[in-house]
Amino acid sequence: MLMSASDRAATLFYQPNGFRVLNPGTFVTCAVSGEAIPLEALRYWSVDRQEAYASPALASERLLGAK
């Protein structure tokens, strides 16, 4: 994904059924891969760890302690 200079990381508060934007931005960073995840594509996160994941496989990897 190409990002422009106006793109910046958002700060989110992750909740069980969604998230609240604390500081606006266009993406968050995956806690496992470091990949930028556009907010409109964000589907996987941990409420307990307050972190985002780029895919269900990466979420499982992190939550099961493989990494």
PDB file of N, H, CA, C and O in Angstrom:
ATOM      1  N   MET A   1       0.844  -1.176   0.000  1.00  0.00           N
ATOM      2  CA  MET A   1       0.000   0.000   0.000  1.00  0.00           C
ATOM      3  C   MET A   1       0.886   1.236   0.000  1.00  0.00           C
ATOM      4  O   MET A   1       1.812   1.337   0.805  1.00  0.00           O
ATOM      5  N   LEU A   2       0.613   2.163  -0.885  1.00  0.00           N
ATOM      6  H   LEU A   2      -0.140   2.081  -1.539  1.00  0.00           H
ATOM      7  CA  LEU A   2       1.342   3.416  -0.924  1.00  0.00           C
ATOM      8  C   LEU A   2       0.688   4.410   0.016  1.00  0.00           C
ATOM      9  O   LEU A   2      -0.537   4.519   0.070  1.00  0.00           O
ATOM     10  N   MET A   3       1.507   5.125   0.747  1.00  0.00           N
ATOM     11  H   MET A   3       2.502   5.037   0.702  1.00  0.00           H
ATOM     12  CA  MET A   3       0.981   6.103   1.685  1.00  0.00           C
ATOM     13  C   MET A   3       1.486   7.481   1.295  1.00  0.00           C
ATOM     14  O   MET A   3       2.640   7.627   0.893  1.00  0.00           O
ATOM     15  N   SER A   4       0.648   8.475   1.407  1.00  0.00           N
ATOM     16  H   SER A   4      -0.290   8.356   1.733  1.00  0.00           H
ATOM     17  CA  SER A   4       1.069   9.832   1.105  1.00  0.00           C
ATOM     18  C   SER A   4       1.595  10.493   2.360  1.00  0.00           C
ATOM     19  O   SER A   4       1.471   9.950   3.458  1.00  0.00           O
ATOM     20  N   ALA A   5       2.178  11.660   2.199  1.00  0.00           N
ATOM     21  H   ALA A   5       2.279  12.102   1.307  1.00  0.00           H
ATOM     22  CA  ALA A   5       2.743  12.380   3.337  1.00  0.00           C
ATOM     23  C   ALA A   5       1.666  12.798   4.332  1.00  0.00           C
ATOM     24  O   ALA A   5       1.965  13.045   5.500  1.00  0.00           O
ATOM     25  N   SER A   6       0.417  12.880   3.881  1.00  0.00           N
ATOM     26  H   SER A   6       0.174  12.680   2.932  1.00  0.00           H
ATOM     27  CA  SER A   6      -0.659  13.292   4.785  1.00  0.00           C
ATOM     28  C   SER A   6      -1.172  12.139   5.644  1.00  0.00           C
ATOM     29  O   SER A   6      -1.929  12.356   6.591  1.00  0.00           O
ATOM     30  N   ASP A   7      -0.761  10.916   5.316  1.00  0.00           N
ATOM     31  H   ASP A   7      -0.146  10.740   4.547  1.00  0.00           H
ATOM     32  CA  ASP A   7      -1.175   9.755   6.114  1.00  0.00           C
ATOM     33  C   ASP A   7      -0.410   9.749   7.428  1.00  0.00           C
ATOM     34  O   ASP A   7       0.789  10.027   7.469  1.00  0.00           O
ATOM     35  N   ARG A   8      -1.124   9.430   8.497  1.00  0.00           N
ATOM     36  H   ARG A   8      -2.098   9.205   8.463  1.00  0.00           H
ATOM     37  CA  ARG A   8      -0.454   9.302   9.788  1.00  0.00           C
ATOM     38  C   ARG A   8      -1.176   8.259  10.624  1.00  0.00           C
ATOM     39  O   ARG A   8      -2.345   7.952  10.392  1.00  0.00           O
ATOM     40  N   ALA A   9      -0.466   7.727  11.589  1.00  0.00           N
ATOM     41  H   ALA A   9       0.483   7.976  11.777  1.00  0.00           H
ATOM     42  CA  ALA A   9      -1.024   6.679  12.446  1.00  0.00           C
ATOM     43  C   ALA A   9      -2.074   7.262  13.384  1.00  0.00           C
ATOM     44  O   ALA A   9      -1.889   8.332  13.965  1.00  0.00           O
ATOM     45  N   ALA A  10      -3.166   6.543  13.517  1.00  0.00           N
ATOM     46  H   ALA A  10      -3.316   5.674  13.045  1.00  0.00           H
ATOM     47  CA  ALA A  10      -4.225   6.909  14.458  1.00  0.00           C
ATOM     48  C   ALA A  10      -3.927   6.249  15.801  1.00  0.00           C
ATOM     49  O   ALA A  10      -3.237   5.232  15.864  1.00  0.00           O
ATOM     50  N   THR A  11      -4.448   6.832  16.858  1.00  0.00           N
ATOM     51  H   THR A  11      -5.009   7.658  16.806  1.00  0.00           H
ATOM     52  CA  THR A  11      -4.420   6.207  18.175  1.00  0.00           C
ATOM     53  C   THR A  11      -5.855   5.815  18.493  1.00  0.00           C
ATOM     54  O   THR A  11      -6.758   6.652  18.476  1.00  0.00           O
ATOM     55  N   LEU A  12      -6.057   4.525  18.784  1.00  0.00           N
ATOM     56  H   LEU A  12      -5.324   3.845  18.797  1.00  0.00           H
ATOM     57  CA  LEU A  12      -7.402   4.017  19.026  1.00  0.00           C
ATOM     58  C   LEU A  12      -7.527   3.428  20.416  1.00  0.00           C
ATOM     59  O   LEU A  12      -6.539   2.996  21.010  1.00  0.00           O
ATOM     60  N   PHE A  13      -8.755   3.413  20.934  1.00  0.00           N
ATOM     61  H   PHE A  13      -9.558   3.764  20.451  1.00  0.00           H
ATOM     62  CA  PHE A  13      -9.083   2.681  22.149  1.00  0.00           C
ATOM     63  C   PHE A  13      -9.968   1.532  21.686  1.00  0.00           C
ATOM     64  O   PHE A  13     -11.091   1.745  21.231  1.00  0.00           O
ATOM     65  N   TYR A  14      -9.449   0.306  21.807  1.00  0.00           N
ATOM     66  H   TYR A  14      -8.536   0.133  22.177  1.00  0.00           H
ATOM     67  CA  TYR A  14     -10.148  -0.878  21.298  1.00  0.00           C
ATOM     68  C   TYR A  14     -11.170  -1.361  22.313  1.00  0.00           C
ATOM     69  O   TYR A  14     -10.862  -1.522  23.494  1.00  0.00           O
ATOM     70  N   GLN A  15     -12.386  -1.588  21.843  1.00  0.00           N
ATOM     71  H   GLN A  15     -12.636  -1.456  20.884  1.00  0.00           H
ATOM     72  CA  GLN A  15     -13.491  -2.071  22.659  1.00  0.00           C
ATOM     73  C   GLN A  15     -13.996  -3.379  22.063  1.00  0.00           C
ATOM     74  O   GLN A  15     -13.642  -3.706  20.930  1.00  0.00           O
ATOM     75  N   PRO A  16     -14.821  -4.147  22.800  1.00  0.00           N
ATOM     76  CA  PRO A  16     -15.279  -5.448  22.295  1.00  0.00           C
ATOM     77  C   PRO A  16     -16.007  -5.390  20.949  1.00  0.00           C
ATOM     78  O   PRO A  16     -15.874  -6.309  20.141  1.00  0.00           O
ATOM     79  N   ASN A  17     -16.764  -4.336  20.700  1.00  0.00           N
ATOM     80  H   ASN A  17     -16.872  -3.589  21.356  1.00  0.00           H
ATOM     81  CA  ASN A  17     -17.549  -4.278  19.464  1.00  0.00           C
ATOM     82  C   ASN A  17     -17.141  -3.148  18.537  1.00  0.00           C
ATOM     83  O   ASN A  17     -17.915  -2.759  17.662  1.00  0.00           O
ATOM     84  N   GLY A  18     -15.960  -2.623  18.710  1.00  0.00           N
ATOM     85  H   GLY A  18     -15.331  -2.938  19.421  1.00  0.00           H
ATOM     86  CA  GLY A  18     -15.502  -1.527  17.866  1.00  0.00           C
ATOM     87  C   GLY A  18     -14.330  -0.827  18.514  1.00  0.00           C
ATOM     88  O   GLY A  18     -13.685  -1.366  19.414  1.00  0.00           O
ATOM     89  N   PHE A  19     -14.063   0.367  18.054  1.00  0.00           N
ATOM     90  H   PHE A  19     -14.587   0.805  17.324  1.00  0.00           H
ATOM     91  CA  PHE A  19     -12.965   1.140  18.619  1.00  0.00           C
ATOM     92  C   PHE A  19     -13.332   2.615  18.602  1.00  0.00           C
ATOM     93  O   PHE A  19     -14.177   3.057  17.823  1.00  0.00           O
ATOM     94  N   ARG A  20     -12.682   3.359  19.475  1.00  0.00           N
ATOM     95  H   ARG A  20     -11.996   3.000  20.108  1.00  0.00           H
ATOM     96  CA  ARG A  20     -12.884   4.796  19.552  1.00  0.00           C
ATOM     97  C   ARG A  20     -11.584   5.467  19.118  1.00  0.00           C
ATOM     98  O   ARG A  20     -10.504   5.066  19.552  1.00  0.00           O
ATOM     99  N   VAL A  21     -11.679   6.464  18.283  1.00  0.00           N
ATOM    100  H   VAL A  21     -12.557   6.789  17.930  1.00  0.00           H
ATOM    101  CA  VAL A  21     -10.510   7.188  17.794  1.00  0.00           C
ATOM    102  C   VAL A  21     -10.115   8.236  18.840  1.00  0.00           C
ATOM    103  O   VAL A  21     -10.889   9.143  19.145  1.00  0.00           O
ATOM    104  N   LEU A  22      -8.903   8.101  19.383  1.00  0.00           N
ATOM    105  H   LEU A  22      -8.274   7.364  19.135  1.00  0.00           H
ATOM    106  CA  LEU A  22      -8.391   9.062  20.352  1.00  0.00           C
ATOM    107  C   LEU A  22      -7.619  10.178  19.654  1.00  0.00           C
ATOM    108  O   LEU A  22      -7.752  11.348  20.013  1.00  0.00           O
ATOM    109  N   ASN A  23      -6.816   9.816  18.661  1.00  0.00           N
ATOM    110  H   ASN A  23      -6.708   8.866  18.369  1.00  0.00           H
ATOM    111  CA  ASN A  23      -6.095  10.777  17.813  1.00  0.00           C
ATOM    112  C   ASN A  23      -6.311  10.348  16.371  1.00  0.00           C
ATOM    113  O   ASN A  23      -6.003   9.211  16.012  1.00  0.00           O
ATOM    114  N   PRO A  24      -6.836  11.240  15.540  1.00  0.00           N
ATOM    115  CA  PRO A  24      -7.158  10.867  14.168  1.00  0.00           C
ATOM    116  C   PRO A  24      -5.930  10.482  13.347  1.00  0.00           C
ATOM    117  O   PRO A  24      -4.816  10.952  13.581  1.00  0.00           O
ATOM    118  N   GLY A  25      -6.177   9.627  12.398  1.00  0.00           N
ATOM    119  H   GLY A  25      -7.082   9.246  12.208  1.00  0.00           H
ATOM    120  CA  GLY A  25      -5.163   9.177  11.455  1.00  0.00           C
ATOM    121  C   GLY A  25      -5.824   8.283  10.439  1.00  0.00           C
ATOM    122  O   GLY A  25      -7.034   8.065  10.486  1.00  0.00           O
ATOM    123  N   THR A  26      -5.032   7.762   9.515  1.00  0.00           N
ATOM    124  H   THR A  26      -4.048   7.940   9.477  1.00  0.00           H
ATOM    125  CA  THR A  26      -5.600   6.939   8.452  1.00  0.00           C
ATOM    126  C   THR A  26      -5.306   5.461   8.620  1.00  0.00           C
ATOM    127  O   THR A  26      -5.883   4.629   7.920  1.00  0.00           O
ATOM    128  N   PHE A  27      -4.400   5.120   9.557  1.00  0.00           N
ATOM    129  H   PHE A  27      -3.931   5.795  10.126  1.00  0.00           H
ATOM    130  CA  PHE A  27      -4.025   3.717   9.737  1.00  0.00           C
ATOM    131  C   PHE A  27      -3.560   3.462  11.168  1.00  0.00           C
ATOM    132  O   PHE A  27      -3.292   4.387  11.934  1.00  0.00           O
ATOM    133  N   VAL A  28      -3.475   2.170  11.501  1.00  0.00           N
ATOM    134  H   VAL A  28      -3.693   1.419  10.878  1.00  0.00           H
ATOM    135  CA  VAL A  28      -2.809   1.714  12.727  1.00  0.00           C
ATOM    136  C   VAL A  28      -1.765   0.687  12.292  1.00  0.00           C
ATOM    137  O   VAL A  28      -1.789   0.208  11.159  1.00  0.00           O
ATOM    138  N   THR A  29      -0.863   0.360  13.191  1.00  0.00           N
ATOM    139  H   THR A  29      -0.844   0.749  14.112  1.00  0.00           H
ATOM    140  CA  THR A  29       0.213  -0.569  12.874  1.00  0.00           C
ATOM    141  C   THR A  29      -0.053  -1.925  13.510  1.00  0.00           C
ATOM    142  O   THR A  29      -0.398  -2.003  14.689  1.00  0.00           O
ATOM    143  N   CYS A  30       0.106  -2.992  12.738  1.00  0.00           N
ATOM    144  H   CYS A  30       0.387  -2.928  11.780  1.00  0.00           H
ATOM    145  CA  CYS A  30      -0.069  -4.349  13.244  1.00  0.00           C
ATOM    146  C   CYS A  30       0.991  -4.622  14.313  1.00  0.00           C
ATOM    147  O   CYS A  30       2.173  -4.356  14.100  1.00  0.00           O
ATOM    148  N   ALA A  31       0.564  -5.153  15.460  1.00  0.00           N
ATOM    149  H   ALA A  31      -0.397  -5.369  15.633  1.00  0.00           H
ATOM    150  CA  ALA A  31       1.465  -5.430  16.571  1.00  0.00           C
ATOM    151  C   ALA A  31       2.418  -6.581  16.285  1.00  0.00           C
ATOM    152  O   ALA A  31       3.440  -6.710  16.959  1.00  0.00           O
ATOM    153  N   VAL A  32       2.108  -7.420  15.301  1.00  0.00           N
ATOM    154  H   VAL A  32       1.277  -7.315  14.754  1.00  0.00           H
ATOM    155  CA  VAL A  32       2.957  -8.576  14.995  1.00  0.00           C
ATOM    156  C   VAL A  32       3.855  -8.291  13.796  1.00  0.00           C
ATOM    157  O   VAL A  32       5.069  -8.483  13.872  1.00  0.00           O
ATOM    158  N   SER A  33       3.270  -7.837  12.697  1.00  0.00           N
ATOM    159  H   SER A  33       2.284  -7.682  12.636  1.00  0.00           H
ATOM    160  CA  SER A  33       4.031  -7.686  11.453  1.00  0.00           C
ATOM    161  C   SER A  33       4.592  -6.288  11.229  1.00  0.00           C
ATOM    162  O   SER A  33       5.519  -6.113  10.439  1.00  0.00           O
ATOM    163  N   GLY A  34       4.039  -5.291  11.918  1.00  0.00           N
ATOM    164  H   GLY A  34       3.286  -5.434  12.560  1.00  0.00           H
ATOM    165  CA  GLY A  34       4.456  -3.915  11.696  1.00  0.00           C
ATOM    166  C   GLY A  34       3.817  -3.283  10.469  1.00  0.00           C
ATOM    167  O   GLY A  34       4.111  -2.139  10.123  1.00  0.00           O
ATOM    168  N   GLU A  35       2.946  -4.032   9.818  1.00  0.00           N
ATOM    169  H   GLU A  35       2.707  -4.962  10.099  1.00  0.00           H
ATOM    170  CA  GLU A  35       2.246  -3.576   8.613  1.00  0.00           C
ATOM    171  C   GLU A  35       1.243  -2.476   8.956  1.00  0.00           C
ATOM    172  O   GLU A  35       0.583  -2.538   9.993  1.00  0.00           O
ATOM    173  N   ALA A  36       1.130  -1.474   8.092  1.00  0.00           N
ATOM    174  H   ALA A  36       1.667  -1.424   7.250  1.00  0.00           H
ATOM    175  CA  ALA A  36       0.120  -0.428   8.255  1.00  0.00           C
ATOM    176  C   ALA A  36      -1.241  -0.987   7.853  1.00  0.00           C
ATOM    177  O   ALA A  36      -1.385  -1.581   6.784  1.00  0.00           O
ATOM    178  N   ILE A  37      -2.235  -0.794   8.713  1.00  0.00           N
ATOM    179  H   ILE A  37      -2.118  -0.311   9.581  1.00  0.00           H
ATOM    180  CA  ILE A  37      -3.593  -1.274   8.450  1.00  0.00           C
ATOM    181  C   ILE A  37      -4.505  -0.053   8.318  1.00  0.00           C
ATOM    182  O   ILE A  37      -4.705   0.664   9.298  1.00  0.00           O
ATOM    183  N   PRO A  38      -5.061   0.201   7.132  1.00  0.00           N
ATOM    184  CA  PRO A  38      -5.994   1.318   6.991  1.00  0.00           C
ATOM    185  C   PRO A  38      -7.184   1.121   7.941  1.00  0.00           C
ATOM    186  O   PRO A  38      -7.655  -0.002   8.119  1.00  0.00           O
ATOM    187  N   LEU A  39      -7.661   2.196   8.539  1.00  0.00           N
ATOM    188  H   LEU A  39      -7.278   3.109   8.394  1.00  0.00           H
ATOM    189  CA  LEU A  39      -8.764   2.060   9.503  1.00  0.00           C
ATOM    190  C   LEU A  39      -9.981   1.380   8.895  1.00  0.00           C
ATOM    191  O   LEU A  39     -10.665   0.619   9.579  1.00  0.00           O
ATOM    192  N   GLU A  40     -10.261   1.639   7.627  1.00  0.00           N
ATOM    193  H   GLU A  40      -9.705   2.257   7.071  1.00  0.00           H
ATOM    194  CA  GLU A  40     -11.436   1.016   7.007  1.00  0.00           C
ATOM    195  C   GLU A  40     -11.260  -0.489   6.810  1.00  0.00           C
ATOM    196  O   GLU A  40     -12.239  -1.196   6.570  1.00  0.00           O
ATOM    197  N   ALA A  41     -10.029  -0.987   6.908  1.00  0.00           N
ATOM    198  H   ALA A  41      -9.234  -0.414   7.104  1.00  0.00           H
ATOM    199  CA  ALA A  41      -9.763  -2.423   6.758  1.00  0.00           C
ATOM    200  C   ALA A  41      -9.511  -3.125   8.094  1.00  0.00           C
ATOM    201  O   ALA A  41      -9.339  -4.343   8.129  1.00  0.00           O
ATOM    202  N   LEU A  42      -9.487  -2.371   9.181  1.00  0.00           N
ATOM    203  H   LEU A  42      -9.627  -1.382   9.153  1.00  0.00           H
ATOM    204  CA  LEU A  42      -9.191  -2.950  10.500  1.00  0.00           C
ATOM    205  C   LEU A  42     -10.341  -3.833  10.974  1.00  0.00           C
ATOM    206  O   LEU A  42     -11.467  -3.364  11.133  1.00  0.00           O
ATOM    207  N   ARG A  43     -10.050  -5.122  11.199  1.00  0.00           N
ATOM    208  H   ARG A  43      -9.135  -5.504  11.069  1.00  0.00           H
ATOM    209  CA  ARG A  43     -11.068  -6.087  11.632  1.00  0.00           C
ATOM    210  C   ARG A  43     -10.645  -6.880  12.863  1.00  0.00           C
ATOM    211  O   ARG A  43     -11.492  -7.489  13.516  1.00  0.00           O
ATOM    212  N   TYR A  44      -9.354  -6.887  13.193  1.00  0.00           N
ATOM    213  H   TYR A  44      -8.667  -6.392  12.662  1.00  0.00           H
ATOM    214  CA  TYR A  44      -8.849  -7.757  14.255  1.00  0.00           C
ATOM    215  C   TYR A  44      -8.037  -6.954  15.260  1.00  0.00           C
ATOM    216  O   TYR A  44      -7.111  -6.233  14.890  1.00  0.00           O
ATOM    217  N   TRP A  45      -8.396  -7.086  16.547  1.00  0.00           N
ATOM    218  H   TRP A  45      -9.149  -7.672  16.848  1.00  0.00           H
ATOM    219  CA  TRP A  45      -7.668  -6.400  17.605  1.00  0.00           C
ATOM    220  C   TRP A  45      -7.896  -7.116  18.921  1.00  0.00           C
ATOM    221  O   TRP A  45      -8.778  -7.966  19.041  1.00  0.00           O
ATOM    222  N   SER A  46      -7.086  -6.759  19.904  1.00  0.00           N
ATOM    223  H   SER A  46      -6.370  -6.069  19.807  1.00  0.00           H
ATOM    224  CA  SER A  46      -7.226  -7.298  21.258  1.00  0.00           C
ATOM    225  C   SER A  46      -7.621  -6.172  22.198  1.00  0.00           C
ATOM    226  O   SER A  46      -6.927  -5.161  22.302  1.00  0.00           O
ATOM    227  N   VAL A  47      -8.738  -6.357  22.877  1.00  0.00           N
ATOM    228  H   VAL A  47      -9.302  -7.179  22.793  1.00  0.00           H
ATOM    229  CA  VAL A  47      -9.181  -5.383  23.871  1.00  0.00           C
ATOM    230  C   VAL A  47      -8.223  -5.403  25.060  1.00  0.00           C
ATOM    231  O   VAL A  47      -7.844  -4.347  25.567  1.00  0.00           O
ATOM    232  N   ASP A  48      -7.830  -6.595  25.510  1.00  0.00           N
ATOM    233  H   ASP A  48      -8.137  -7.453  25.098  1.00  0.00           H
ATOM    234  CA  ASP A  48      -6.942  -6.717  26.670  1.00  0.00           C
ATOM    235  C   ASP A  48      -5.563  -6.122  26.405  1.00  0.00           C
ATOM    236  O   ASP A  48      -5.010  -5.435  27.263  1.00  0.00           O
ATOM    237  N   ARG A  49      -5.008  -6.379  25.232  1.00  0.00           N
ATOM    238  H   ARG A  49      -5.457  -6.938  24.535  1.00  0.00           H
ATOM    239  CA  ARG A  49      -3.656  -5.889  24.911  1.00  0.00           C
ATOM    240  C   ARG A  49      -3.673  -4.505  24.266  1.00  0.00           C
ATOM    241  O   ARG A  49      -2.632  -3.856  24.167  1.00  0.00           O
ATOM    242  N   GLN A  50      -4.849  -4.050  23.825  1.00  0.00           N
ATOM    243  H   GLN A  50      -5.695  -4.577  23.906  1.00  0.00           H
ATOM    244  CA  GLN A  50      -5.000  -2.765  23.141  1.00  0.00           C
ATOM    245  C   GLN A  50      -4.045  -2.663  21.957  1.00  0.00           C
ATOM    246  O   GLN A  50      -3.267  -1.716  21.845  1.00  0.00           O
ATOM    247  N   GLU A  51      -4.123  -3.672  21.065  1.00  0.00           N
ATOM    248  H   GLU A  51      -4.755  -4.441  21.156  1.00  0.00           H
ATOM    249  CA  GLU A  51      -3.297  -3.669  19.869  1.00  0.00           C
ATOM    250  C   GLU A  51      -4.066  -4.262  18.692  1.00  0.00           C
ATOM    251  O   GLU A  51      -5.012  -5.031  18.861  1.00  0.00           O
ATOM    252  N   ALA A  52      -3.627  -3.878  17.496  1.00  0.00           N
ATOM    253  H   ALA A  52      -2.859  -3.253  17.359  1.00  0.00           H
ATOM    254  CA  ALA A  52      -4.297  -4.285  16.258  1.00  0.00           C
ATOM    255  C   ALA A  52      -3.493  -5.361  15.536  1.00  0.00           C
ATOM    256  O   ALA A  52      -2.286  -5.500  15.732  1.00  0.00           O
ATOM    257  N   TYR A  53      -4.208  -6.129  14.682  1.00  0.00           N
ATOM    258  H   TYR A  53      -5.189  -6.016  14.523  1.00  0.00           H
ATOM    259  CA  TYR A  53      -3.587  -7.194  13.902  1.00  0.00           C
ATOM    260  C   TYR A  53      -4.069  -7.107  12.458  1.00  0.00           C
ATOM    261  O   TYR A  53      -5.227  -6.777  12.200  1.00  0.00           O
ATOM    262  N   ALA A  54      -3.177  -7.402  11.524  1.00  0.00           N
ATOM    263  H   ALA A  54      -2.237  -7.669  11.733  1.00  0.00           H
ATOM    264  CA  ALA A  54      -3.489  -7.284  10.098  1.00  0.00           C
ATOM    265  C   ALA A  54      -4.317  -8.445   9.559  1.00  0.00           C
ATOM    266  O   ALA A  54      -4.944  -8.311   8.508  1.00  0.00           O
ATOM    267  N   SER A  55      -4.334  -9.584  10.255  1.00  0.00           N
ATOM    268  H   SER A  55      -3.824  -9.692  11.109  1.00  0.00           H
ATOM    269  CA  SER A  55      -5.076 -10.748   9.764  1.00  0.00           C
ATOM    270  C   SER A  55      -5.464 -11.641  10.935  1.00  0.00           C
ATOM    271  O   SER A  55      -4.910 -11.512  12.027  1.00  0.00           O
ATOM    272  N   PRO A  56      -6.421 -12.554  10.712  1.00  0.00           N
ATOM    273  CA  PRO A  56      -6.781 -13.475  11.792  1.00  0.00           C
ATOM    274  C   PRO A  56      -5.613 -14.392  12.166  1.00  0.00           C
ATOM    275  O   PRO A  56      -5.470 -14.768  13.329  1.00  0.00           O
ATOM    276  N   ALA A  57      -4.781 -14.754  11.188  1.00  0.00           N
ATOM    277  H   ALA A  57      -4.897 -14.448  10.242  1.00  0.00           H
ATOM    278  CA  ALA A  57      -3.626 -15.614  11.478  1.00  0.00           C
ATOM    279  C   ALA A  57      -2.629 -14.897  12.393  1.00  0.00           C
ATOM    280  O   ALA A  57      -2.092 -15.501  13.321  1.00  0.00           O
ATOM    281  N   LEU A  58      -2.386 -13.620  12.135  1.00  0.00           N
ATOM    282  H   LEU A  58      -2.823 -13.129  11.382  1.00  0.00           H
ATOM    283  CA  LEU A  58      -1.469 -12.855  12.979  1.00  0.00           C
ATOM    284  C   LEU A  58      -2.047 -12.643  14.370  1.00  0.00           C
ATOM    285  O   LEU A  58      -1.310 -12.674  15.355  1.00  0.00           O
ATOM    286  N   ALA A  59      -3.356 -12.428  14.464  1.00  0.00           N
ATOM    287  H   ALA A  59      -3.955 -12.402  13.663  1.00  0.00           H
ATOM    288  CA  ALA A  59      -4.000 -12.283  15.772  1.00  0.00           C
ATOM    289  C   ALA A  59      -3.859 -13.568  16.570  1.00  0.00           C
ATOM    290  O   ALA A  59      -3.525 -13.534  17.755  1.00  0.00           O
ATOM    291  N   SER A  60      -4.112 -14.699  15.927  1.00  0.00           N
ATOM    292  H   SER A  60      -4.383 -14.727  14.965  1.00  0.00           H
ATOM    293  CA  SER A  60      -3.986 -16.003  16.607  1.00  0.00           C
ATOM    294  C   SER A  60      -2.556 -16.252  17.051  1.00  0.00           C
ATOM    295  O   SER A  60      -2.317 -16.727  18.161  1.00  0.00           O
ATOM    296  N   GLU A  61      -1.609 -15.931  16.186  1.00  0.00           N
ATOM    297  H   GLU A  61      -1.804 -15.546  15.284  1.00  0.00           H
ATOM    298  CA  GLU A  61      -0.195 -16.101  16.496  1.00  0.00           C
ATOM    299  C   GLU A  61       0.177 -15.319  17.749  1.00  0.00           C
ATOM    300  O   GLU A  61       0.840 -15.847  18.641  1.00  0.00           O
ATOM    301  N   ARG A  62      -0.247 -14.075  17.814  1.00  0.00           N
ATOM    302  H   ARG A  62      -0.786 -13.646  17.088  1.00  0.00           H
ATOM    303  CA  ARG A  62       0.067 -13.214  18.958  1.00  0.00           C
ATOM    304  C   ARG A  62      -0.640 -13.691  20.219  1.00  0.00           C
ATOM    305  O   ARG A  62      -0.020 -13.786  21.278  1.00  0.00           O
ATOM    306  N   LEU A  63      -1.920 -13.989  20.118  1.00  0.00           N
ATOM    307  H   LEU A  63      -2.425 -13.912  19.258  1.00  0.00           H
ATOM    308  CA  LEU A  63      -2.722 -14.330  21.292  1.00  0.00           C
ATOM    309  C   LEU A  63      -2.393 -15.720  21.839  1.00  0.00           C
ATOM    310  O   LEU A  63      -2.609 -15.993  23.020  1.00  0.00           O
ATOM    311  N   LEU A  64      -1.868 -16.600  20.975  1.00  0.00           N
ATOM    312  H   LEU A  64      -1.692 -16.378  20.016  1.00  0.00           H
ATOM    313  CA  LEU A  64      -1.467 -17.930  21.434  1.00  0.00           C
ATOM    314  C   LEU A  64      -0.014 -17.966  21.877  1.00  0.00           C
ATOM    315  O   LEU A  64       0.477 -19.010  22.307  1.00  0.00           O
ATOM    316  N   GLY A  65       0.683 -16.831  21.775  1.00  0.00           N
ATOM    317  H   GLY A  65       0.285 -15.983  21.425  1.00  0.00           H
ATOM    318  CA  GLY A  65       2.035 -16.727  22.270  1.00  0.00           C
ATOM    319  C   GLY A  65       3.113 -17.283  21.380  1.00  0.00           C
ATOM    320  O   GLY A  65       4.217 -17.558  21.850  1.00  0.00           O
ATOM    321  N   ALA A  66       2.820 -17.461  20.083  1.00  0.00           N
ATOM    322  H   ALA A  66       1.923 -17.238  19.701  1.00  0.00           H
ATOM    323  CA  ALA A  66       3.815 -17.993  19.175  1.00  0.00           C
ATOM    324  C   ALA A  66       4.930 -16.990  18.913  1.00  0.00           C
ATOM    325  O   ALA A  66       6.031 -17.372  18.515  1.00  0.00           O
ATOM    326  N   LYS A  67       4.650 -15.714  19.133  1.00  0.00           N
ATOM    327  H   LYS A  67       3.756 -15.404  19.456  1.00  0.00           H
ATOM    328  CA  LYS A  67       5.649 -14.666  18.926  1.00  0.00           C
ATOM    329  C   LYS A  67       5.731 -13.771  20.106  1.00  0.00           C
ATOM    330  O   LYS A  67       6.522 -12.827  20.112  1.00  0.00           O
TER     331      LYS A  67
END
